Amino acid sequence: MTDAPLKTTPLNAAHRALGARMVGFGGYDMPVQYEGVLAEHRWTREHAGLFDVSHMGQCKITGSDAIVQFERFVPGDYQALKAGKQKYSLLLNAQGGIIDDLMAGKPDHDGLFVVVNAGNKDEDFAFWQANLSGDAKLTVLDDRALIAIQGPEAAQVMVAHEPVLAEFGFMDTARLMLFGVDCYISRSGYTGEDGYEISVPAAHAERVWNLLLEDARVKPIGLGARDSLRLEAGLPLHGHDIDPTTSPVEGALTFALSKSRKEAANFNGAERVLSELANGPSRVRVGLHVTEGAPAREGAEIARSDGAVIGQVTSGGPSPSLGKNIALG
């Protein structure tokens, strides 16, 4: 436990002006809900939800050695990644455990733009500072906010502001002038819906946030619905469903292992990861439907029909879209 005061994002005053219920999350004072988790969840599934994810860590890794150095610690092929694309990957320790999961891409011709999880960002940045070599350089972008717009109407909303965004496909990324300022933008998200994530200079964040909310298709969404949306989509939450003891195979994240990298076996923990691919892991992340009773919450035991305990729940709660309780374990 710590008595350190909560940090705030550049949008803190905007959340409070909207009457958000605020909670501590990842060391930040964040909105958990505005009008209610259920309503916000459904709005995002049907229209467009606006999320403040400025607590996440943003950085650039640059230099002629940047990608070679980055690939020492992730199992994705970033040398072959085309300009204007990004991909999901995993920052691995020497044992093949997941230090963090992340998004990294090439929005411009200046190395990699990387977004990591809020609770791990200081550890991630320290790891890279200590381990990057050659001329690879880490630059933490702590002067930027991060806003996500998600839902089936998100593209229509964004295209009204910048027509070129209609041409973006899933996982496309670019650095461009948007809302009159220098932004990094990608077509991606953490809800299972279509949408965009926009990195905007902190000084302009509240103006951009309010401008997007002027559209009747857009409502602000808190952390509560963000969690239920990602759970429905089967997306893991680091520190809960995956952690530094979990391998990519155990985490059911083998899609993040590029073929060329498996063949080269030259990333952190490759020996363990390749062994589990060949022989199977001792445990694996799964999705569950809870057919009766209350939602299964984190830490609940998972047992076979004969009563033998075979695992535990790592995330759980109601699924508003399905009308039943779901979990990961």
C-alpha positions in Angstrom: 0.0 0.0 0.0 1.1 3.5 -0.6 0.0 6.9 0.6 1.3 8.6 -2.6 -1.3 11.0 -4.0 -3.0 9.8 -7.2 -1.7 11.2 -10.4 -4.2 12.9 -12.8 -4.5 12.8 -16.6 -4.9 16.0 -18.7 -8.6 15.2 -18.8 -9.3 15.0 -15.1 -11.2 18.3 -14.9 -13.3 17.3 -17.9 -14.3 14.0 -16.2 -15.3 15.9 -13.1 -17.3 18.4 -15.1 -19.3 15.5 -16.6 -20.1 14.2 -13.1 -17.9 11.1 -13.4 -17.5 8.8 -10.4 -13.7 8.8 -9.9 -11.5 6.0 -8.5 -7.9 5.2 -8.1 -6.5 2.9 -10.9 -2.9 2.3 -11.8 -1.9 5.2 -9.5 -4.2 7.6 -11.4 -7.5 9.3 -10.5 -9.7 7.8 -13.2 -13.4 7.8 -14.1 -15.0 4.4 -13.4 -18.5 5.5 -14.8 -20.6 8.4 -15.8 -24.2 7.2 -16.1 -23.6 3.5 -15.3 -21.5 0.6 -16.5 -24.4 -1.2 -18.2 -25.6 1.8 -20.2 -22.0 2.8 -21.2 -21.2 -0.8 -22.3 -24.3 -1.0 -24.5 -23.7 2.5 -25.9 -20.2 1.4 -27.0 -21.5 -1.7 -28.6 -24.2 0.2 -30.5 -22.7 3.7 -31.1 -19.4 5.3 -30.2 -17.8 5.4 -26.7 -15.0 7.9 -25.8 -12.3 6.7 -23.3 -9.5 8.5 -21.6 -6.6 6.1 -21.6 -4.0 8.8 -20.9 -2.7 6.8 -17.9 -1.1 4.4 -20.4 2.6 4.7 -21.2 3.6 6.2 -24.5 7.2 6.2 -25.9 9.4 6.2 -29.0 12.3 3.8 -29.5 14.5 5.3 -32.2 18.0 4.9 -33.8 19.4 2.7 -36.5 19.5 -0.3 -34.0 16.0 0.4 -32.6 14.1 -2.5 -34.1 16.9 -5.0 -33.7 17.2 -4.1 -30.1 13.4 -4.1 -29.5 13.1 -7.6 -31.0 15.5 -9.0 -28.4 12.7 -8.7 -25.9 9.5 -9.3 -28.0 8.6 -12.3 -30.2 7.0 -10.2 -33.1 8.7 -9.5 -36.4 9.0 -5.7 -36.5 11.8 -5.6 -39.1 9.2 -6.9 -41.7 6.4 -4.6 -40.4 5.5 -2.1 -43.1 5.5 1.6 -42.5 2.0 2.7 -41.4 1.3 -0.5 -39.5 1.3 -1.6 -35.9 1.0 -4.9 -34.1 0.3 -6.3 -30.7 3.3 -7.9 -28.9 4.6 -9.0 -25.6 7.6 -7.7 -23.6 9.2 -10.9 -22.3 11.7 -11.5 -19.4 14.6 -14.0 -19.7 12.3 -16.8 -18.5 9.7 -16.1 -21.3 7.2 -14.5 -18.8 5.2 -11.6 -19.9 6.5 -8.4 -18.3 3.8 -6.5 -20.2 1.7 -6.6 -23.4 1.9 -3.7 -25.7 1.2 -2.1 -29.1 4.1 -1.0 -31.3 4.0 0.4 -34.8 5.6 2.6 -37.4 3.4 5.7 -37.7 6.3 7.7 -39.2 9.9 7.1 -40.3 11.3 7.6 -36.8 11.6 4.2 -35.2 8.8 2.7 -33.2 5.8 4.3 -31.4 5.0 2.1 -28.4 2.0 2.1 -25.9 2.3 0.0 -22.7 0.0 -0.6 -19.7 -0.4 2.1 -17.0 0.6 0.0 -14.1 3.7 -1.4 -15.7 5.0 1.7 -17.6 7.7 2.8 -15.1 9.0 -0.8 -15.0 8.9 -1.1 -18.8 10.7 2.1 -19.4 13.4 1.2 -16.8 13.8 -2.2 -18.5 14.4 -0.6 -21.8 16.7 2.0 -20.4 18.8 -0.7 -18.8 18.8 -3.2 -21.7 18.7 -1.3 -25.0 22.1 -1.0 -26.6 23.8 0.3 -29.7 22.3 3.6 -30.7 18.7 2.6 -29.8 17.2 5.3 -27.6 14.0 5.4 -25.5 12.1 8.7 -25.4 9.2 8.7 -22.9 6.3 10.8 -24.3 4.9 12.0 -21.0 3.6 15.3 -22.5 0.8 13.5 -24.5 -2.7 12.3 -23.7 -4.3 9.2 -25.2 -8.0 9.1 -26.2 -9.8 6.1 -27.6 -13.0 6.2 -29.6 -14.7 2.7 -29.9 -17.9 1.3 -31.4 -19.6 0.8 -34.8 -20.1 4.5 -35.3 -16.6 5.5 -34.3 -15.3 5.5 -37.9 -18.1 7.8 -39.1 -17.4 10.2 -36.3 -13.6 10.4 -37.0 -14.0 10.6 -40.8 -16.1 13.7 -40.3 -13.0 15.3 -38.8 -10.4 13.8 -41.2 -11.6 12.1 -44.4 -8.3 10.2 -44.8 -9.2 8.1 -41.8 -11.8 6.3 -43.9 -8.9 4.6 -45.7 -7.4 3.2 -42.5 -7.7 -0.6 -42.1 -7.4 -2.5 -38.8 -3.9 -1.8 -37.2 -3.1 1.0 -39.6 -1.2 3.9 -37.9 0.0 7.3 -38.9 1.4 10.6 -37.6 -0.7 13.4 -39.0 -2.2 16.8 -38.2 -5.6 16.1 -36.6 -7.8 18.7 -34.9 -5.0 21.1 -35.8 -2.3 19.4 -33.8 0.4 16.8 -34.2 -1.2 13.4 -33.4 -0.3 9.7 -33.6 -3.4 7.7 -34.5 -4.1 4.0 -35.0 -7.2 2.0 -36.0 -7.2 -0.3 -32.9 -8.6 -0.6 -29.4 -9.4 -2.7 -26.4 -13.1 -3.4 -26.7 -13.6 -5.8 -29.5 -15.1 -3.0 -31.5 -13.9 -0.9 -34.4 -12.3 2.4 -33.5 -9.2 4.5 -33.1 -6.7 5.5 -30.5 -5.4 9.0 -30.7 -2.2 10.3 -29.0 -2.6 14.1 -28.7 -0.5 16.8 -27.0 -1.6 17.1 -23.4 -2.3 20.8 -23.8 -4.9 20.1 -26.5 -6.5 17.0 -24.9 -9.5 18.7 -23.3 -10.4 20.6 -26.5 -10.2 17.4 -28.6 -12.2 15.4 -26.0 -15.0 18.1 -25.9 -15.0 18.4 -29.6 -15.6 14.7 -30.1 -18.4 14.7 -27.4 -20.3 17.4 -29.5 -21.3 14.5 -31.8 -24.5 13.0 -30.6 -23.2 9.5 -31.5 -20.4 9.8 -28.9 -20.7 9.5 -25.1 -17.9 9.3 -22.4 -17.2 5.8 -21.1 -15.5 4.9 -17.8 -13.2 2.1 -16.7 -16.1 -0.1 -15.6 -17.4 -0.6 -19.1 -13.9 -0.7 -20.5 -13.3 -3.8 -18.4 -16.6 -5.5 -19.3 -16.1 -4.8 -23.0 -12.6 -6.2 -23.1 -13.7 -9.3 -21.0 -16.5 -10.0 -23.6 -13.8 -9.8 -26.3 -11.6 -12.2 -24.5 -8.8 -9.7 -24.2 -6.4 -10.3 -21.2 -5.7 -7.7 -18.5 -2.0 -7.7 -17.5 -1.5 -8.4 -13.8 -4.7 -10.5 -13.7 -5.0 -12.8 -16.7 -1.4 -12.7 -17.7 1.7 -11.7 -15.6 5.5 -12.1 -15.5 5.1 -15.9 -14.7 2.8 -16.4 -17.7 4.3 -17.4 -21.1 2.7 -16.4 -24.4 1.6 -20.1 -24.9 0.1 -20.2 -21.4 -1.6 -16.9 -22.1 -3.2 -18.2 -25.3 -1.4 -15.4 -27.2 0.5 -17.5 -29.7 -0.8 -15.3 -32.5 1.8 -12.7 -31.3 4.7 -15.2 -32.1 5.9 -14.4 -35.6 7.0 -17.4 -37.7 10.4 -15.9 -38.5 11.1 -15.2 -34.9 10.2 -18.7 -33.8 12.6 -20.0 -36.4 15.4 -17.7 -35.3 14.6 -18.3 -31.6 16.5 -15.2 -30.7 14.1 -13.4 -28.3 13.9 -13.5 -24.5 12.7 -16.9 -23.2 12.6 -18.5 -26.6 13.7 -21.9 -25.2 10.7 -22.1 -22.9 8.2 -20.7 -25.4 9.3 -23.1 -28.2 9.3 -26.1 -25.8 5.7 -25.2 -24.7 4.7 -24.9 -28.4 6.1 -28.3 -29.1 5.0 -30.2 -26.0 2.0 -28.1 -24.7 1.9 -25.9 -21.6 1.1 -27.1 -18.1 -1.7 -24.5 -17.9 -3.5 -22.2 -20.4 -5.8 -19.2 -20.3 -9.4 -20.1 -21.2 -12.8 -18.3 -21.4 -15.7 -19.5 -19.4 -19.5 -19.2 -19.2 -20.9 -19.3 -15.7 -24.2 -21.1 -16.2 -25.7 -20.5 -12.7 -25.3 -18.4 -9.7 -23.4 -15.2 -9.2 -20.5 -14.0 -11.4 -17.2 -15.8 -10.8 -14.7 -13.3 -9.5 -10.9 -13.2 -9.6 -9.4 -15.9 -7.3 -12.4 -18.2 -7.4 -11.5 -21.9 -7.9 -12.2 -23.7 -11.2 -13.0 -27.4 -10.5 -14.0 -30.4 -12.6 -17.3 -32.2 -12.1 -15.6 -34.6 -9.7 -14.6 -31.7 -7.5 -10.9 -31.7 -8.4 -9.6 -28.1 -8.5 -7.8 -27.5 -11.8 -7.4 -23.7 -12.0 -8.6 -20.3 -10.8 -10.6 -17.4 -12.3 -8.4 -14.4 -13.2 -11.2 -12.0 -14.4 -15.0 -12.4 -14.2 -18.3 -10.5 -14.3 -21.6 -10.1 -16.1 -21.7 -9.9 -19.9 -24.3 -7.2 -20.9 -24.2 -8.3 -24.5 -24.7 -12.0 -23.8 -27.0 -11.6 -20.8 -25.0 -14.2 -18.8 -21.9 -14.3 -16.6 -18.5 -14.9 -18.1 -14.9 -15.2 -16.9 -11.3 -15.8 -17.9 -9.2 -18.3 -16.0 
